[in-house]
């Protein structure tokens, strides 16, 4: 469908689609976060827990709705898709439920849990290429060669209709919502949510803001809005791989232009802090892309004073190895890990004394690196690097001050 004459799904169609996808998806909970509300001075904050969805992501909604729309002849040829994770699992599960053969192309470096989950849903997984773009090219070639139907991840009318069912569920459960926040990658989620939410608000005489959140290293929508059409950007590495898309979908962009009020970006540090907070305060495991909305709220990128805010936790599929790194990064970004480099006189007892000072400040040393071989050290000194757990930035300053008050020279202070 050409973008210049694209009309997004109507409110009635979103409602009909909710009945269709309801056969396969869970109606995920909309939970309150009093901690977040107090932190950002909002009247209330709701979290739409698509991280608890079957397959661990909202992607199942759009994939299932798209496959349901296929004719029997199309279904008989099977379906094919390309993805590094959530879309792959959504297509695989939807195809299995509908009794359709699915072939999924994934990059060679795909996380093992995502690969295993996709296979467990019954898909024939082909590992091709080192990037999703190479897997995508292989999937499209497979479709051309075999007649299998290609299921797009976002730039598709049926996918938009499926993703928009999230907004209907949210507004049915909490019609008082005044600001709705969702992550942006290629635009499938935000376009469905925005179109459904804004049409619901108009039908009910309500005012409703819709805000999209990009990872700052893969923010293709702002330059596209400036140009008036989708543009391709050069993405940089980001932990939010689920929204690391270099170009918004053509149809999705048209919806974003008309229905999304604001687009903001968040850093990887912001996202890591949000993941840690979700674990600690909400007992929620959320993948980096899924935490983007919370990150935007915590970092002050979205004004929420007095608002009733809801954000979509779009997924919970995260490799445990990545989770381990992200937690460490998130704690450091929140100044709860501190790295101190201290010059000490090269004589016995100094290491014990510094440890006692840190303990006296109620901090915990987790790693020690002791060297006398740095080229910029005075010959009579050694350098001690302490990795310390603290309660936050203020506590870190207290630990540093205690060491300085004891006469030690702190060469460098940094979170890591």
C-alpha positions as CSV (number, residue, x, y, z in Angstrom):
1,X,0.0,0.0,0.0
2,X,1.4,3.4,-1.0
3,X,2.1,5.8,1.8
4,X,0.5,8.8,0.1
5,X,-3.0,7.2,0.2
6,X,-2.5,5.1,3.4
7,X,-5.4,5.3,5.9
8,X,-4.6,3.7,9.2
9,X,-7.0,1.2,10.9
10,X,-10.1,2.8,12.2
11,X,-11.1,2.5,15.9
12,X,-13.7,-0.1,14.9
13,X,-11.1,-2.1,13.1
14,X,-8.8,-2.0,16.1
15,X,-11.7,-3.3,18.2
16,X,-12.4,-6.1,15.7
17,X,-8.7,-7.0,15.7
18,X,-8.6,-7.2,19.5
19,X,-11.3,-10.0,19.2
20,X,-9.1,-11.8,16.6
21,X,-5.8,-11.6,18.5
22,X,-7.5,-12.4,21.7
23,X,-7.6,-16.1,20.6
24,X,-3.8,-16.3,20.8
25,X,-2.4,-13.5,23.0
26,X,-2.7,-12.9,26.7
27,X,-4.4,-9.8,28.0
28,X,-1.4,-8.6,29.9
29,X,-1.8,-6.8,33.2
30,X,-1.7,-3.0,33.5
31,X,0.0,-2.5,36.9
32,X,0.6,0.7,38.9
33,X,4.0,1.9,40.0
34,X,3.7,4.2,43.0
35,X,7.5,4.5,43.2
36,X,7.7,5.9,39.6
37,X,4.7,8.2,40.2
38,X,6.4,9.7,43.3
39,X,9.8,9.9,41.5
40,X,8.5,11.9,38.5
41,X,5.7,13.7,40.3
42,X,3.0,12.1,38.3
43,X,-0.6,11.5,39.5
44,X,-0.2,7.9,38.6
45,X,2.0,5.7,36.5
46,X,0.8,2.5,34.8
47,X,3.0,-0.2,33.3
48,X,1.6,-2.3,30.4
49,X,3.3,-5.7,30.9
50,X,3.9,-7.0,27.5
51,X,7.1,-8.5,28.9
52,X,4.7,-11.1,30.3
53,X,3.1,-11.8,26.9
54,X,3.3,-15.2,25.3
55,X,6.7,-15.3,23.5
56,X,7.8,-12.5,25.9
57,X,6.9,-9.6,23.6
58,X,4.1,-7.6,22.0
59,X,5.3,-8.8,18.6
60,X,3.0,-11.8,18.7
61,X,-0.1,-9.5,18.3
62,X,0.9,-8.1,14.9
63,X,2.3,-11.4,13.6
64,X,-0.8,-13.3,14.6
65,X,-3.1,-10.7,13.1
66,X,-1.1,-10.6,9.8
67,X,-1.1,-14.4,9.4
68,X,-4.8,-14.7,10.3
69,X,-5.4,-12.4,7.3
70,X,-3.8,-14.8,4.8
71,X,-5.9,-16.9,2.4
72,X,-5.9,-20.7,2.6
73,X,-3.7,-20.7,-0.6
74,X,-1.2,-18.4,1.0
75,X,-1.2,-20.4,4.2
76,X,-0.5,-23.6,2.3
77,X,2.9,-22.2,1.1
78,X,4.0,-21.4,4.6
79,X,5.3,-18.2,6.1
80,X,8.9,-16.8,6.4
81,X,10.3,-14.0,8.4
82,X,13.7,-12.6,9.5
83,X,14.5,-11.4,13.0
84,X,17.1,-11.6,15.8
85,X,14.5,-12.3,18.4
86,X,11.0,-11.1,19.2
87,X,9.4,-11.0,15.8
88,X,10.9,-14.5,15.1
89,X,9.2,-15.9,18.2
90,X,5.9,-14.1,17.4
91,X,5.8,-15.5,13.9
92,X,6.9,-19.0,15.0
93,X,4.2,-19.2,17.7
94,X,1.5,-17.7,15.6
95,X,2.2,-20.1,12.7
96,X,2.3,-23.1,15.1
97,X,-1.1,-22.1,16.6
98,X,-2.6,-21.8,13.1
99,X,-1.0,-25.0,11.8
100,X,1.2,-23.3,9.2
101,X,4.8,-24.1,8.4
102,X,7.2,-21.3,9.4
103,X,10.8,-20.7,8.3
104,X,12.7,-18.0,10.2
105,X,16.0,-16.5,9.2
106,X,18.2,-15.3,12.1
107,X,21.7,-13.9,12.1
108,X,24.6,-16.1,13.1
109,X,25.2,-14.3,16.4
110,X,21.7,-14.5,17.7
111,X,21.4,-15.0,21.4
112,X,21.0,-18.7,22.2
113,X,17.8,-18.3,24.3
114,X,16.1,-16.6,21.4
115,X,17.3,-19.2,18.9
116,X,16.1,-22.1,21.2
117,X,12.7,-20.4,21.9
118,X,12.1,-19.9,18.1
119,X,12.9,-23.5,17.4
120,X,10.8,-24.7,20.3
121,X,7.8,-23.0,18.7
122,X,8.2,-25.3,15.8
123,X,9.9,-23.0,13.2
124,X,12.6,-24.1,10.8
125,X,15.4,-21.7,11.8
126,X,18.1,-20.8,9.2
127,X,21.1,-19.0,10.5
128,X,22.3,-16.6,7.7
129,X,24.5,-13.5,7.8
130,X,26.0,-11.5,10.6
131,X,23.2,-8.9,10.7
132,X,19.4,-8.8,10.6
133,X,19.7,-7.0,7.2
134,X,21.5,-10.1,5.7
135,X,18.9,-12.4,7.3
136,X,16.1,-10.2,5.9
137,X,17.6,-10.4,2.4
138,X,17.8,-14.2,2.7
139,X,14.2,-14.4,3.9
140,X,12.9,-12.4,1.0
141,X,14.9,-14.5,-1.5
142,X,13.4,-17.7,0.2
143,X,9.9,-16.2,-0.3
144,X,10.6,-15.5,-3.9
145,X,12.0,-19.0,-4.5
146,X,9.4,-21.0,-2.6
147,X,6.2,-18.9,-2.6
148,X,6.2,-18.7,1.2
149,X,4.5,-15.6,2.5
150,X,6.9,-13.0,4.0
151,X,5.7,-11.6,7.3
152,X,7.0,-8.1,7.8
153,X,8.1,-7.0,11.3
154,X,6.4,-3.5,11.3
155,X,5.7,-1.8,7.9
156,X,2.3,-3.4,7.4
157,X,-1.3,-2.5,7.9
158,X,-2.3,-5.8,9.6
159,X,0.7,-5.6,11.9
160,X,-0.2,-2.0,12.9
161,X,-3.7,-3.1,13.6
162,X,-2.4,-5.9,15.8
163,X,0.0,-3.8,17.8
164,X,-2.7,-1.2,18.4
165,X,-4.7,-3.6,20.4
166,X,-2.3,-2.9,23.3
167,X,-3.6,0.7,23.5
168,X,-7.3,-0.5,23.6
169,X,-6.6,-2.8,26.5
170,X,-4.7,-0.1,28.4
171,X,-7.5,2.5,27.9
172,X,-10.2,0.0,28.7
173,X,-8.4,-0.8,32.0
174,X,-7.5,2.8,32.8
175,X,-9.5,5.4,30.8
176,X,-8.1,8.2,32.9
177,X,-4.7,7.9,31.2
178,X,-3.5,11.3,29.9
179,X,0.0,10.4,28.5
180,X,0.8,7.2,26.7
181,X,4.5,6.3,26.1
182,X,5.9,3.5,23.9
183,X,9.3,2.6,22.4
184,X,10.1,3.3,18.8
185,X,12.2,1.1,16.5
186,X,10.7,0.7,13.0
187,X,7.5,2.2,14.2
188,X,5.1,-0.8,14.3
189,X,4.3,-0.5,18.0
190,X,4.1,3.3,18.2
191,X,2.0,3.7,15.1
192,X,-0.6,1.1,16.2
193,X,-0.7,2.4,19.8
194,X,-0.9,6.1,18.6
195,X,-3.6,5.5,16.0
196,X,-5.8,3.4,18.3
197,X,-5.3,5.7,21.4
198,X,-5.9,9.0,19.6
199,X,-9.1,7.7,17.9
200,X,-10.3,6.3,21.2
201,X,-9.7,9.7,22.8
202,X,-11.6,11.5,20.1
203,X,-14.5,9.2,20.3
204,X,-14.7,9.6,24.1
205,X,-14.1,13.4,24.2
206,X,-10.7,13.1,25.9
207,X,-7.3,14.7,25.5
208,X,-4.4,12.2,25.2
209,X,-0.7,12.7,24.6
210,X,1.2,10.0,22.8
211,X,5.0,10.0,23.1
212,X,7.5,7.7,21.4
213,X,11.0,6.9,22.8
214,X,14.0,6.1,20.7
215,X,17.4,4.8,21.8
216,X,19.7,7.7,21.0
217,X,22.1,5.6,19.0
218,X,19.3,4.5,16.6
219,X,16.9,7.4,16.4
220,X,15.6,7.5,12.9
221,X,12.3,9.2,13.4
222,X,13.5,12.8,14.3
223,X,15.5,13.3,11.2
224,X,12.7,11.7,9.2
225,X,10.2,14.1,10.6
226,X,12.6,17.0,9.8
227,X,12.9,15.8,6.2
228,X,9.2,15.0,5.8
229,X,9.8,11.4,4.7
230,X,11.5,8.3,6.1
231,X,15.3,8.6,6.0
232,X,18.0,6.0,6.7
233,X,20.5,6.8,9.4
234,X,23.7,5.1,10.5
235,X,23.0,3.4,13.8
236,X,25.5,3.0,16.5
237,X,25.8,0.2,19.0
238,X,23.1,0.2,21.7
239,X,21.9,-2.3,24.3
240,X,18.4,-1.7,23.0
241,X,18.8,-4.0,20.0
242,X,15.0,-4.5,19.7
243,X,14.6,-0.9,18.6
244,X,17.9,-0.5,16.7
245,X,16.3,0.2,13.3
246,X,18.0,2.5,10.8
247,X,14.8,3.6,9.0
248,X,11.1,3.8,10.0
249,X,8.6,1.9,8.1
250,X,6.9,3.9,5.3
251,X,3.3,3.3,6.6
252,X,4.4,3.7,10.2
253,X,6.0,7.1,9.5
254,X,2.7,8.4,8.0
255,X,0.9,7.4,11.3
256,X,3.7,8.9,13.4
257,X,3.4,12.2,11.6
258,X,-0.3,12.4,12.2
259,X,-0.8,10.8,15.7
260,X,2.4,11.0,17.7
261,X,2.8,14.2,19.7
262,X,6.5,14.0,20.6
263,X,9.5,11.8,20.1
264,X,12.3,11.7,22.7
265,X,15.6,9.8,22.9
266,X,17.3,8.0,25.8
267,X,20.9,6.9,26.4
268,X,22.1,3.3,27.1
269,X,22.8,4.6,30.7
270,X,19.2,5.7,31.0
271,X,18.0,2.4,29.8
272,X,20.3,0.4,32.1
273,X,19.2,2.4,35.1
274,X,15.5,1.7,34.2
275,X,16.1,-2.0,33.9
276,X,17.7,-2.1,37.4
277,X,14.8,-0.1,38.8
278,X,12.3,-2.4,37.2
279,X,14.0,-5.4,38.8
280,X,14.3,-3.8,42.2
281,X,11.1,-1.9,42.6
282,X,8.6,-3.5,40.3
283,X,10.0,-7.1,40.3
284,X,9.8,-7.0,36.5
285,X,12.4,-8.4,34.1
286,X,12.3,-6.1,31.1
287,X,14.6,-6.1,28.0
288,X,16.4,-2.9,27.1
289,X,14.0,-1.9,24.3
290,X,11.1,-2.6,26.6
291,X,12.5,-0.3,29.3
292,X,12.9,2.7,27.0
293,X,9.6,4.3,28.2
294,X,10.6,4.0,31.9
295,X,14.0,5.4,31.0
296,X,12.5,8.5,29.4
297,X,10.4,9.1,32.5
298,X,13.2,8.7,34.9
299,X,15.6,10.8,32.9
300,X,13.2,13.7,32.8
301,X,12.8,13.5,29.0
302,X,9.0,13.5,29.4
303,X,7.2,16.0,31.5
304,X,4.8,14.1,33.6
305,X,3.9,16.4,36.5
306,X,0.3,15.8,37.5
307,X,-0.3,13.5,34.6
308,X,-1.6,9.9,34.6
309,X,1.1,8.2,32.6
310,X,1.2,4.7,31.1
311,X,4.1,3.2,29.3
312,X,4.4,-0.1,27.4
313,X,7.0,-2.6,28.7
314,X,7.3,-4.0,25.2
315,X,9.3,-7.1,26.0
316,X,11.2,-9.2,28.5
317,X,13.4,-11.3,26.3
318,X,17.0,-10.7,27.4
319,X,20.0,-13.0,27.2
320,X,21.1,-13.7,30.8
321,X,24.7,-12.9,29.9
322,X,23.6,-9.5,28.6
323,X,21.4,-9.0,31.7
324,X,24.5,-9.5,33.9
325,X,26.4,-6.8,32.0
326,X,23.4,-4.5,31.9
327,X,22.8,-4.7,35.7
328,X,26.4,-3.8,36.3
329,X,26.2,-0.9,33.9
330,X,22.9,0.2,35.4
331,X,24.3,0.2,38.9
332,X,27.3,2.2,37.7
333,X,25.1,4.7,35.9
334,X,23.2,5.2,39.1
335,X,26.5,5.8,40.9
336,X,26.2,2.7,43.0
337,X,29.5,1.4,41.7
338,X,32.5,3.7,42.2
339,X,36.0,3.3,40.9
340,X,38.7,5.2,42.9
341,X,42.4,5.4,42.1
342,X,44.4,6.3,45.1
343,X,48.1,7.0,45.5
344,X,49.6,5.3,48.5
345,X,53.1,5.3,50.0
346,X,54.8,2.0,49.2
347,X,55.0,0.6,52.7
348,X,53.2,-2.1,54.7
349,X,49.7,-1.6,56.1
350,X,48.3,0.9,53.6
351,X,45.9,-1.5,51.9
352,X,44.4,-2.5,55.3
353,X,44.1,1.2,56.3
354,X,42.2,2.2,53.2
355,X,39.9,-0.8,53.5
356,X,39.1,0.2,57.1
357,X,38.3,3.8,55.9
358,X,35.9,2.5,53.2
359,X,34.3,0.1,55.7
360,X,34.0,3.0,58.2
361,X,32.0,4.9,55.6
362,X,29.6,1.9,55.3
363,X,30.7,1.1,51.7
364,X,31.8,-2.3,50.4
365,X,35.0,-3.1,48.4
366,X,34.2,-5.6,45.6
367,X,37.5,-5.5,43.7
368,X,41.1,-4.3,44.4
369,X,43.9,-3.7,41.9
370,X,47.3,-2.9,43.3
371,X,50.2,-1.8,41.1
372,X,53.6,-0.2,41.4
373,X,54.4,-0.4,37.7
374,X,52.4,2.5,36.2
375,X,54.9,4.7,34.3
376,X,53.5,7.9,35.7
377,X,53.9,6.9,39.4
378,X,56.5,8.3,41.7
379,X,59.0,5.6,42.5
380,X,58.1,5.7,46.2
381,X,54.3,5.3,45.5
382,X,51.9,2.6,44.5
383,X,48.5,3.0,42.9
384,X,45.5,1.3,44.5
385,X,42.3,1.0,42.4
386,X,39.2,0.2,44.5
387,X,35.9,-0.9,43.0
388,X,33.3,0.0,45.6
389,X,29.6,-0.5,46.1
390,X,27.8,2.6,47.4
391,X,24.2,3.6,48.0
392,X,24.4,6.3,45.3
393,X,26.2,9.5,44.3
394,X,26.1,11.2,47.7
395,X,27.4,8.2,49.5
396,X,30.2,7.9,46.9
397,X,31.2,11.5,47.7
398,X,31.3,10.6,51.4
399,X,33.6,7.7,50.8
400,X,35.9,9.9,48.7
401,X,36.0,12.6,51.3
402,X,36.8,10.1,54.1
403,X,39.8,8.9,52.1
404,X,41.0,12.4,51.4
405,X,40.5,13.5,55.0
406,X,42.8,10.6,56.0
407,X,45.5,12.2,53.9
408,X,45.2,10.0,50.8
409,X,45.5,11.5,47.3
410,X,42.6,10.4,45.1
411,X,44.0,10.6,41.6
412,X,40.7,9.9,39.7
413,X,37.1,9.3,40.7
414,X,34.7,7.7,38.2
415,X,31.7,5.5,38.0
416,X,32.1,2.5,35.7
